[in-house]
Amino acid sequence: MTQPALDPEELSLWQAKIRIANQHNIFCHCQQCQREWVASAAEPCSCGSQLVETIACWQFPDD
Ligand SMILES: [Zn+2]
């Protein structure tokens, strides 16, 4: 008995989606001024702080 495998095409599509989401939806949180924003890449805060926590948005639940 074989498990239904994920279609390789679906799998690569899913991986591409994750990659795109990861590139364009980086959730940034400044640990200095507590500012929160979304950027396409990790970037320093407008307050000049480099203490920015970055979280890829795809890690959040989708609802
Ligand atoms: Zn800041």
N, CA, C, O and the ligand as a Tripos MOL2 file, in Angstrom:
@<TRIPOS>MOLECULE
protein
  253   251    64     0     0
PROTEIN
NO_CHARGES

@<TRIPOS>ATOM
      1 N           0.8420   -1.1990    0.0000 N.3       1 MET1
      2 CA          0.0000    0.0000    0.0000 C.3       1 MET1
      3 C           0.8820    1.2570    0.0000 C.2       1 MET1
      4 O           1.7500    1.4150    0.8580 O.2       1 MET1
      5 N           0.6540    2.1220   -0.9480 N.am      2 THR2
      6 CA          1.4790    3.3360   -1.0560 C.3       2 THR2
      7 C           0.7050    4.5680   -0.5950 C.2       2 THR2
      8 O          -0.4930    4.6990   -0.8460 O.2       2 THR2
      9 N           1.3960    5.4420    0.0640 N.am      3 GLN3
     10 CA          0.8010    6.7210    0.4630 C.3       3 GLN3
     11 C           0.6350    7.5960   -0.7780 C.2       3 GLN3
     12 O           1.4860    7.5740   -1.6670 O.2       3 GLN3
     13 N          -0.4370    8.3530   -0.8450 N.am      4 PRO4
     14 CA         -0.5620    9.2980   -1.9670 C.3       4 PRO4
     15 C           0.5150   10.3760   -1.8610 C.2       4 PRO4
     16 O           0.5350   11.1520   -0.9060 O.2       4 PRO4
     17 N           1.3930   10.4160   -2.8320 N.am      5 ALA5
     18 CA          2.4810   11.3980   -2.8030 C.3       5 ALA5
     19 C           1.9930   12.7290   -3.3490 C.2       5 ALA5
     20 O           1.0790   12.7970   -4.1710 O.2       5 ALA5
     21 N           2.6210   13.7600   -2.8740 N.am      6 LEU6
     22 CA          2.2870   15.0890   -3.3750 C.3       6 LEU6
     23 C           2.8160   15.2100   -4.8040 C.2       6 LEU6
     24 O           3.9720   14.8900   -5.0830 O.2       6 LEU6
     25 N           1.9580   15.6710   -5.6860 N.am      7 ASP7
     26 CA          2.3390   15.8910   -7.0710 C.3       7 ASP7
     27 C           3.6050   16.7540   -7.1330 C.2       7 ASP7
     28 O           3.6480   17.8370   -6.5510 O.2       7 ASP7
     29 N           4.6330   16.2720   -7.8400 N.am      8 PRO8
     30 CA          5.8950   17.0460   -7.8910 C.3       8 PRO8
     31 C           5.6800   18.4650   -8.4100 C.2       8 PRO8
     32 O           6.3640   19.4000   -7.9920 O.2       8 PRO8
     33 N           4.7320   18.6140   -9.3150 N.am      9 GLU9
     34 CA          4.4450   19.9360   -9.8660 C.3       9 GLU9
     35 C           3.8360   20.8390   -8.7960 C.2       9 GLU9
     36 O           4.2020   22.0070   -8.6740 O.2       9 GLU9
     37 N           2.9060   20.2850   -8.0250 N.am     10 GLU10
     38 CA          2.2970   21.0240   -6.9140 C.3      10 GLU10
     39 C           3.3430   21.3970   -5.8750 C.2      10 GLU10
     40 O           3.3480   22.4980   -5.3240 O.2      10 GLU10
     41 N           4.2170   20.4490   -5.6320 N.am     11 LEU11
     42 CA          5.2440   20.6620   -4.6230 C.3      11 LEU11
     43 C           6.1610   21.8170   -5.0190 C.2      11 LEU11
     44 O           6.4720   22.6740   -4.1910 O.2      11 LEU11
     45 N           6.5910   21.8440   -6.2650 N.am     12 SER12
     46 CA          7.4910   22.9180   -6.7020 C.3      12 SER12
     47 C           6.7460   24.2520   -6.7610 C.2      12 SER12
     48 O           7.3320   25.3080   -6.5210 O.2      12 SER12
     49 N           5.4550   24.1970   -7.0810 N.am     13 LEU13
     50 CA          4.6340   25.4090   -7.0820 C.3      13 LEU13
     51 C           4.5490   25.9720   -5.6710 C.2      13 LEU13
     52 O           4.6710   27.1780   -5.4540 O.2      13 LEU13
     53 N           4.3410   25.0890   -4.7410 N.am     14 TRP14
     54 CA          4.2440   25.4680   -3.3320 C.3      14 TRP14
     55 C           5.5670   26.0600   -2.8320 C.2      14 TRP14
     56 O           5.5860   27.0580   -2.1120 O.2      14 TRP14
     57 N           6.6520   25.4310   -3.2260 N.am     15 GLN15
     58 CA          7.9680   25.9260   -2.8100 C.3      15 GLN15
     59 C           8.2460   27.2920   -3.4200 C.2      15 GLN15
     60 O           8.8530   28.1500   -2.7800 O.2      15 GLN15
     61 N           7.7980   27.4950   -4.6670 N.am     16 ALA16
     62 CA          7.9810   28.7870   -5.3250 C.3      16 ALA16
     63 C           7.1710   29.8580   -4.6020 C.2      16 ALA16
     64 O           7.6470   30.9750   -4.4000 O.2      16 ALA16
     65 N           5.9420   29.5090   -4.2130 N.am     17 LYS17
     66 CA          5.0890   30.4460   -3.4720 C.3      17 LYS17
     67 C           5.7400   30.8590   -2.1590 C.2      17 LYS17
     68 O           5.7430   32.0350   -1.7960 O.2      17 LYS17
     69 N           6.2800   29.8950   -1.4660 N.am     18 ILE18
     70 CA          6.9380   30.1740   -0.1970 C.3      18 ILE18
     71 C           8.1250   31.1000   -0.4290 C.2      18 ILE18
     72 O           8.3510   32.0470    0.3240 O.2      18 ILE18
     73 N           8.8780   30.8060   -1.4860 N.am     19 ARG19
     74 CA         10.0580   31.6120   -1.7990 C.3      19 ARG19
     75 C           9.6530   33.0560   -2.0960 C.2      19 ARG19
     76 O          10.2770   33.9950   -1.6030 O.2      19 ARG19
     77 N           8.6070   33.2280   -2.9020 N.am     20 ILE20
     78 CA          8.1260   34.5680   -3.2570 C.3      20 ILE20
     79 C           7.6030   35.2810   -2.0070 C.2      20 ILE20
     80 O           7.9380   36.4400   -1.7620 O.2      20 ILE20
     81 N           6.7950   34.5920   -1.2340 N.am     21 ALA21
     82 CA          6.2610   35.1990   -0.0130 C.3      21 ALA21
     83 C           7.3870   35.5930    0.9260 C.2      21 ALA21
     84 O           7.3510   36.6390    1.5740 O.2      21 ALA21
     85 N           8.3620   34.7460    0.9790 N.am     22 ASN22
     86 CA          9.4970   34.9910    1.8570 C.3      22 ASN22
     87 C          10.3020   36.2060    1.3890 C.2      22 ASN22
     88 O          10.8670   36.9370    2.2020 O.2      22 ASN22
     89 N          10.3460   36.4090    0.0830 N.am     23 GLN23
     90 CA         11.1260   37.5220   -0.4650 C.3      23 GLN23
     91 C          10.3900   38.8440   -0.3300 C.2      23 GLN23
     92 O          11.0230   39.8900   -0.1850 O.2      23 GLN23
     93 N           9.0600   38.8130   -0.3760 N.am     24 HIS24
     94 CA          8.3200   40.0680   -0.4680 C.3      24 HIS24
     95 C           7.5210   40.3940    0.7760 C.2      24 HIS24
     96 O           6.9570   41.4840    0.8760 O.2      24 HIS24
     97 N           7.4600   39.4980    1.7020 N.am     25 ASN25
     98 CA          6.6640   39.7590    2.8890 C.3      25 ASN25
     99 C           7.4460   39.4400    4.1460 C.2      25 ASN25
    100 O           7.1310   38.5080    4.8860 O.2      25 ASN25
    101 N           8.4430   40.2190    4.3580 N.am     26 ILE26
    102 CA          9.2090   40.0680    5.5830 C.3      26 ILE26
    103 C           8.6080   41.0120    6.6190 C.2      26 ILE26
    104 O           8.5930   42.2290    6.4390 O.2      26 ILE26
    105 N           8.1280   40.4400    7.6740 N.am     27 PHE27
    106 CA          7.5770   41.2370    8.7590 C.3      27 PHE27
    107 C           8.7330   41.6990    9.6430 C.2      27 PHE27
    108 O           9.4770   40.8860   10.1920 O.2      27 PHE27
    109 N           8.8670   43.0150    9.7690 N.am     28 CYS28
    110 CA          9.9690   43.5730   10.5420 C.3      28 CYS28
    111 C           9.4370   44.1900   11.8250 C.2      28 CYS28
    112 O           8.3860   44.8300   11.8440 O.2      28 CYS28
    113 N          10.1760   43.9840   12.8740 N.am     29 HIS29
    114 CA          9.8040   44.5560   14.1680 C.3      29 HIS29
    115 C          11.0500   45.1600   14.7970 C.2      29 HIS29
    116 O          12.0140   44.4590   15.1050 O.2      29 HIS29
    117 N          11.0110   46.4780   14.9820 N.am     30 CYS30
    118 CA         12.1500   47.1570   15.5690 C.3      30 CYS30
    119 C          12.1450   46.9500   17.0790 C.2      30 CYS30
    120 O          11.1630   47.2370   17.7640 O.2      30 CYS30
    121 N          13.2530   46.4500   17.5690 N.am     31 GLN31
    122 CA         13.3390   46.1970   19.0030 C.3      31 GLN31
    123 C          13.6940   47.4690   19.7620 C.2      31 GLN31
    124 O          13.6830   47.4990   20.9930 O.2      31 GLN31
    125 N          14.0090   48.5220   19.0030 N.am     32 GLN32
    126 CA         14.3770   49.7880   19.6160 C.3      32 GLN32
    127 C          13.1390   50.6620   19.8550 C.2      32 GLN32
    128 O          12.9040   51.1150   20.9750 O.2      32 GLN32
    129 N          12.3450   50.8990   18.7910 N.am     33 CYS33
    130 CA         11.1910   51.8030   18.9100 C.3      33 CYS33
    131 C           9.8590   51.0460   18.7910 C.2      33 CYS33
    132 O           8.7890   51.6540   18.8430 O.2      33 CYS33
    133 N           9.9310   49.7330   18.6330 N.am     34 GLN34
    134 CA          8.7500   48.8620   18.5560 C.3      34 GLN34
    135 C           7.9360   49.0690   17.2830 C.2      34 GLN34
    136 O           6.7960   48.6120   17.2020 O.2      34 GLN34
    137 N           8.5040   49.7510   16.2850 N.am     35 ARG35
    138 CA          7.7980   49.9220   15.0260 C.3      35 ARG35
    139 C           7.6820   48.5700   14.3240 C.2      35 ARG35
    140 O           8.5830   47.7340   14.3970 O.2      35 ARG35
    141 N           6.5600   48.3760   13.6470 N.am     36 GLU36
    142 CA          6.3300   47.1450   12.8990 C.3      36 GLU36
    143 C           5.9810   47.4980   11.4630 C.2      36 GLU36
    144 O           5.1760   48.3980   11.2230 O.2      36 GLU36
    145 N           6.5790   46.7970   10.5080 N.am     37 TRP37
    146 CA          6.2690   47.0430    9.1050 C.3      37 TRP37
    147 C           6.5930   45.8020    8.2960 C.2      37 TRP37
    148 O           7.2320   44.8650    8.7750 O.2      37 TRP37
    149 N           6.1310   45.8250    7.0530 N.am     38 VAL38
    150 CA          6.3890   44.7110    6.1470 C.3      38 VAL38
    151 C           7.2610   45.2140    5.0070 C.2      38 VAL38
    152 O           6.9790   46.2590    4.4200 O.2      38 VAL38
    153 N           8.2940   44.4910    4.7010 N.am     39 ALA39
    154 CA          9.2250   44.8940    3.6500 C.3      39 ALA39
    155 C           9.5650   43.7000    2.7770 C.2      39 ALA39
    156 O           9.2430   42.5580    3.1040 O.2      39 ALA39
    157 N          10.2150   43.9820    1.6700 N.am     40 SER40
    158 CA         10.6070   42.8910    0.7690 C.3      40 SER40
    159 C          11.9370   42.2850    1.1890 C.2      40 SER40
    160 O          12.3270   41.2220    0.7050 O.2      40 SER40
    161 N          12.6180   42.9590    2.0810 N.am     41 ALA41
    162 CA         13.8870   42.4400    2.5780 C.3      41 ALA41
    163 C          14.1300   43.0020    3.9690 C.2      41 ALA41
    164 O          13.5750   44.0350    4.3440 O.2      41 ALA41
    165 N          14.9500   42.3210    4.7100 N.am     42 ALA42
    166 CA         15.3040   42.8270    6.0260 C.3      42 ALA42
    167 C          16.0080   44.1630    5.8540 C.2      42 ALA42
    168 O          16.9430   44.2850    5.0630 O.2      42 ALA42
    169 N          15.5600   45.1510    6.5900 N.am     43 GLU43
    170 CA         16.1420   46.4840    6.4560 C.3      43 GLU43
    171 C          16.2060   47.1430    7.8210 C.2      43 GLU43
    172 O          15.4270   46.7960    8.7080 O.2      43 GLU43
    173 N          17.1240   48.0930    8.0070 N.am     44 PRO44
    174 CA         17.1820   48.7970    9.2780 C.3      44 PRO44
    175 C          15.9450   49.6710    9.4550 C.2      44 PRO44
    176 O          15.3320   50.0930    8.4750 O.2      44 PRO44
    177 N          15.5870   49.9340   10.6820 N.am     45 CYS45
    178 CA         14.4080   50.7460   10.9770 C.3      45 CYS45
    179 C          14.6500   52.2070   10.6170 C.2      45 CYS45
    180 O          15.7920   52.6600   10.5340 O.2      45 CYS45
    181 N          13.5560   52.9360   10.4030 N.am     46 SER46
    182 CA         13.6750   54.3610   10.0870 C.3      46 SER46
    183 C          14.2100   55.1560   11.2740 C.2      46 SER46
    184 O          14.6650   56.2880   11.1080 O.2      46 SER46
    185 N          14.1580   54.5770   12.4580 N.am     47 CYS47
    186 CA         14.7170   55.2540   13.6260 C.3      47 CYS47
    187 C          16.2430   55.1230   13.6410 C.2      47 CYS47
    188 O          16.9150   55.7320   14.4740 O.2      47 CYS47
    189 N          16.7820   54.3270   12.7170 N.am     48 GLY48
    190 CA         18.2250   54.1670   12.6090 C.3      48 GLY48
    191 C          18.7260   52.9130   13.3070 C.2      48 GLY48
    192 O          19.9090   52.5820   13.2270 O.2      48 GLY48
    193 N          17.8320   52.2210   13.9860 N.am     49 SER49
    194 CA         18.2470   51.0220   14.7100 C.3      49 SER49
    195 C          18.4380   49.8480   13.7660 C.2      49 SER49
    196 O          17.6750   49.6690   12.8170 O.2      49 SER49
    197 N          19.4470   49.0610   14.0310 N.am     50 GLN50
    198 CA         19.6650   47.8320   13.2640 C.3      50 GLN50
    199 C          19.1110   46.6330   14.0320 C.2      50 GLN50
    200 O          19.1750   45.4990   13.5580 O.2      50 GLN50
    201 N          18.5730   46.8920   15.2120 N.am     51 LEU51
    202 CA         18.0180   45.8030   16.0310 C.3      51 LEU51
    203 C          16.6080   45.4890   15.5490 C.2      51 LEU51
    204 O          15.6190   45.7440   16.2360 O.2      51 LEU51
    205 N          16.5500   44.9250   14.3410 N.am     52 VAL52
    206 CA         15.2610   44.6320   13.7380 C.3      52 VAL52
    207 C          15.0600   43.1300   13.6850 C.2      52 VAL52
    208 O          15.8690   42.3840   13.1330 O.2      52 VAL52
    209 N          13.9650   42.7190   14.2720 N.am     53 GLU53
    210 CA         13.5990   41.3050   14.2280 C.3      53 GLU53
    211 C          12.8260   41.0670   12.9450 C.2      53 GLU53
    212 O          11.9070   41.8260   12.6380 O.2      53 GLU53
    213 N          13.1700   40.0380   12.1910 N.am     54 THR54
    214 CA         12.4590   39.7730   10.9420 C.3      54 THR54
    215 C          11.8040   38.3950   10.9950 C.2      54 THR54
    216 O          12.3990   37.4070   11.4250 O.2      54 THR54
    217 N          10.5660   38.3740   10.5460 N.am     55 ILE55
    218 CA          9.7940   37.1340   10.5180 C.3      55 ILE55
    219 C           9.1830   37.0070    9.1300 C.2      55 ILE55
    220 O           8.4960   37.9190    8.6710 O.2      55 ILE55
    221 N           9.4200   35.9090    8.4730 N.am     56 ALA56
    222 CA          8.8010   35.6820    7.1730 C.3      56 ALA56
    223 C           7.3060   35.4860    7.3630 C.2      56 ALA56
    224 O           6.8830   34.6790    8.1910 O.2      56 ALA56
    225 N           6.5040   36.2180    6.6000 N.am     57 CYS57
    226 CA          5.0550   36.2160    6.8020 C.3      57 CYS57
    227 C           4.4230   34.8550    6.5740 C.2      57 CYS57
    228 O           3.3860   34.5470    7.1620 O.2      57 CYS57
    229 N           5.0350   34.0340    5.7270 N.am     58 TRP58
    230 CA          4.4190   32.7320    5.4540 C.3      58 TRP58
    231 C           4.4120   31.8440    6.6840 C.2      58 TRP58
    232 O           3.7420   30.8120    6.7150 O.2      58 TRP58
    233 N           5.1670   32.2560    7.7050 N.am     59 GLN59
    234 CA          5.1670   31.4720    8.9400 C.3      59 GLN59
    235 C           3.8970   31.7030    9.7530 C.2      59 GLN59
    236 O           3.5800   30.9400   10.6650 O.2      59 GLN59
    237 N           3.1620   32.7870    9.4010 N.am     60 PHE60
    238 CA          1.9160   33.0870   10.1120 C.3      60 PHE60
    239 C           0.7870   32.2230    9.5660 C.2      60 PHE60
    240 O           0.8080   31.8350    8.3980 O.2      60 PHE60
    241 N          -0.1780   31.9260   10.3900 N.am     61 PRO61
    242 CA         -1.3770   31.2420    9.8680 C.3      61 PRO61
    243 C          -2.0650   32.1040    8.8270 C.2      61 PRO61
    244 O          -2.0090   33.3320    8.8950 O.2      61 PRO61
    245 N          -2.7070   31.4730    7.8750 N.am     62 ASP62
    246 CA         -3.2000   32.1950    6.7030 C.3      62 ASP62
    247 C          -4.6050   32.7610    6.8730 C.2      62 ASP62
    248 O          -5.1820   33.2450    5.8990 O.2      62 ASP62
    249 N          -5.1740   32.7170    8.0730 N.am     63 ASP63
    250 CA         -6.5650   33.1980    8.2070 C.3      63 ASP63
    251 C          -6.7450   34.3650    9.1410 C.2      63 ASP63
    252 O          -7.8650   34.8430    9.3240 O.2      63 ASP63
    253 ZN         12.9360   51.6980   15.2100 Zn       64 ZN64
@<TRIPOS>BOND
     1     1     2 1
     2     2     3 1
     3     3     4 2
     4     3     5 am
     5     5     6 1
     6     6     7 1
     7     7     8 2
     8     7     9 am
     9     9    10 1
    10    10    11 1
    11    11    12 2
    12    11    13 am
    13    13    14 1
    14    14    15 1
    15    15    16 2
    16    15    17 am
    17    17    18 1
    18    18    19 1
    19    19    20 2
    20    19    21 am
    21    21    22 1
    22    22    23 1
    23    23    24 2
    24    23    25 am
    25    25    26 1
    26    26    27 1
    27    27    28 2
    28    27    29 am
    29    29    30 1
    30    30    31 1
    31    31    32 2
    32    31    33 am
    33    33    34 1
    34    34    35 1
    35    35    36 2
    36    35    37 am
    37    37    38 1
    38    38    39 1
    39    39    40 2
    40    39    41 am
    41    41    42 1
    42    42    43 1
    43    43    44 2
    44    43    45 am
    45    45    46 1
    46    46    47 1
    47    47    48 2
    48    47    49 am
    49    49    50 1
    50    50    51 1
    51    51    52 2
    52    51    53 am
    53    53    54 1
    54    54    55 1
    55    55    56 2
    56    55    57 am
    57    57    58 1
    58    58    59 1
    59    59    60 2
    60    59    61 am
    61    61    62 1
    62    62    63 1
    63    63    64 2
    64    63    65 am
    65    65    66 1
    66    66    67 1
    67    67    68 2
    68    67    69 am
    69    69    70 1
    70    70    71 1
    71    71    72 2
    72    71    73 am
    73    73    74 1
    74    74    75 1
    75    75    76 2
    76    75    77 am
    77    77    78 1
    78    78    79 1
    79    79    80 2
    80    79    81 am
    81    81    82 1
    82    82    83 1
    83    83    84 2
    84    83    85 am
    85    85    86 1
    86    86    87 1
    87    87    88 2
    88    87    89 am
    89    89    90 1
    90    90    91 1
    91    91    92 2
    92    91    93 am
    93    93    94 1
    94    94    95 1
    95    95    96 2
    96    95    97 am
    97    97    98 1
    98    98    99 1
    99    99   100 2
   100    99   101 am
   101   101   102 1
   102   102   103 1
   103   103   104 2
   104   103   105 am
   105   105   106 1
   106   106   107 1
   107   107   108 2
   108   107   109 am
   109   109   110 1
   110   110   111 1
   111   111   112 2
   112   111   113 am
   113   113   114 1
   114   114   115 1
   115   115   116 2
   116   115   117 am
   117   117   118 1
   118   118   119 1
   119   119   120 2
   120   119   121 am
   121   121   122 1
   122   122   123 1
   123   123   124 2
   124   123   125 am
   125   125   126 1
   126   126   127 1
   127   127   128 2
   128   127   129 am
   129   129   130 1
   130   130   131 1
   131   131   132 2
   132   131   133 am
   133   133   134 1
   134   134   135 1
   135   135   136 2
   136   135   137 am
   137   137   138 1
   138   138   139 1
   139   139   140 2
   140   139   141 am
   141   141   142 1
   142   142   143 1
   143   143   144 2
   144   143   145 am
   145   145   146 1
   146   146   147 1
   147   147   148 2
   148   147   149 am
   149   149   150 1
   150   150   151 1
   151   151   152 2
   152   151   153 am
   153   153   154 1
   154   154   155 1
   155   155   156 2
   156   155   157 am
   157   157   158 1
   158   158   159 1
   159   159   160 2
   160   159   161 am
   161   161   162 1
   162   162   163 1
   163   163   164 2
   164   163   165 am
   165   165   166 1
   166   166   167 1
   167   167   168 2
   168   167   169 am
   169   169   170 1
   170   170   171 1
   171   171   172 2
   172   171   173 am
   173   173   174 1
   174   174   175 1
   175   175   176 2
   176   175   177 am
   177   177   178 1
   178   178   179 1
   179   179   180 2
   180   179   181 am
   181   181   182 1
   182   182   183 1
   183   183   184 2
   184   183   185 am
   185   185   186 1
   186   186   187 1
   187   187   188 2
   188   187   189 am
   189   189   190 1
   190   190   191 1
   191   191   192 2
   192   191   193 am
   193   193   194 1
   194   194   195 1
   195   195   196 2
   196   195   197 am
   197   197   198 1
   198   198   199 1
   199   199   200 2
   200   199   201 am
   201   201   202 1
   202   202   203 1
   203   203   204 2
   204   203   205 am
   205   205   206 1
   206   206   207 1
   207   207   208 2
   208   207   209 am
   209   209   210 1
   210   210   211 1
   211   211   212 2
   212   211   213 am
   213   213   214 1
   214   214   215 1
   215   215   216 2
   216   215   217 am
   217   217   218 1
   218   218   219 1
   219   219   220 2
   220   219   221 am
   221   221   222 1
   222   222   223 1
   223   223   224 2
   224   223   225 am
   225   225   226 1
   226   226   227 1
   227   227   228 2
   228   227   229 am
   229   229   230 1
   230   230   231 1
   231   231   232 2
   232   231   233 am
   233   233   234 1
   234   234   235 1
   235   235   236 2
   236   235   237 am
   237   237   238 1
   238   238   239 1
   239   239   240 2
   240   239   241 am
   241   241   242 1
   242   242   243 1
   243   243   244 2
   244   243   245 am
   245   245   246 1
   246   246   247 1
   247   247   248 2
   248   247   249 am
   249   249   250 1
   250   250   251 1
   251   251   252 2
@<TRIPOS>SUBSTRUCTURE
     1 MET1         2 RESIDUE 1 A MET
     2 THR2         6 RESIDUE 1 A THR
     3 GLN3        10 RESIDUE 1 A GLN
     4 PRO4        14 RESIDUE 1 A PRO
     5 ALA5        18 RESIDUE 1 A ALA
     6 LEU6        22 RESIDUE 1 A LEU
     7 ASP7        26 RESIDUE 1 A ASP
     8 PRO8        30 RESIDUE 1 A PRO
     9 GLU9        34 RESIDUE 1 A GLU
    10 GLU10       38 RESIDUE 1 A GLU
    11 LEU11       42 RESIDUE 1 A LEU
    12 SER12       46 RESIDUE 1 A SER
    13 LEU13       50 RESIDUE 1 A LEU
    14 TRP14       54 RESIDUE 1 A TRP
    15 GLN15       58 RESIDUE 1 A GLN
    16 ALA16       62 RESIDUE 1 A ALA
    17 LYS17       66 RESIDUE 1 A LYS
    18 ILE18       70 RESIDUE 1 A ILE
    19 ARG19       74 RESIDUE 1 A ARG
    20 ILE20       78 RESIDUE 1 A ILE
    21 ALA21       82 RESIDUE 1 A ALA
    22 ASN22       86 RESIDUE 1 A ASN
    23 GLN23       90 RESIDUE 1 A GLN
    24 HIS24       94 RESIDUE 1 A HIS
    25 ASN25       98 RESIDUE 1 A ASN
    26 ILE26      102 RESIDUE 1 A ILE
    27 PHE27      106 RESIDUE 1 A PHE
    28 CYS28      110 RESIDUE 1 A CYS
    29 HIS29      114 RESIDUE 1 A HIS
    30 CYS30      118 RESIDUE 1 A CYS
    31 GLN31      122 RESIDUE 1 A GLN
    32 GLN32      126 RESIDUE 1 A GLN
    33 CYS33      130 RESIDUE 1 A CYS
    34 GLN34      134 RESIDUE 1 A GLN
    35 ARG35      138 RESIDUE 1 A ARG
    36 GLU36      142 RESIDUE 1 A GLU
    37 TRP37      146 RESIDUE 1 A TRP
    38 VAL38      150 RESIDUE 1 A VAL
    39 ALA39      154 RESIDUE 1 A ALA
    40 SER40      158 RESIDUE 1 A SER
    41 ALA41      162 RESIDUE 1 A ALA
    42 ALA42      166 RESIDUE 1 A ALA
    43 GLU43      170 RESIDUE 1 A GLU
    44 PRO44      174 RESIDUE 1 A PRO
    45 CYS45      178 RESIDUE 1 A CYS
    46 SER46      182 RESIDUE 1 A SER
    47 CYS47      186 RESIDUE 1 A CYS
    48 GLY48      190 RESIDUE 1 A GLY
    49 SER49      194 RESIDUE 1 A SER
    50 GLN50      198 RESIDUE 1 A GLN
    51 LEU51      202 RESIDUE 1 A LEU
    52 VAL52      206 RESIDUE 1 A VAL
    53 GLU53      210 RESIDUE 1 A GLU
    54 THR54      214 RESIDUE 1 A THR
    55 ILE55      218 RESIDUE 1 A ILE
    56 ALA56      222 RESIDUE 1 A ALA
    57 CYS57      226 RESIDUE 1 A CYS
    58 TRP58      230 RESIDUE 1 A TRP
    59 GLN59      234 RESIDUE 1 A GLN
    60 PHE60      238 RESIDUE 1 A PHE
    61 PRO61      242 RESIDUE 1 A PRO
    62 ASP62      246 RESIDUE 1 A ASP
    63 ASP63      250 RESIDUE 1 A ASP
    64 ZN64       253 GROUP 0 **** ****
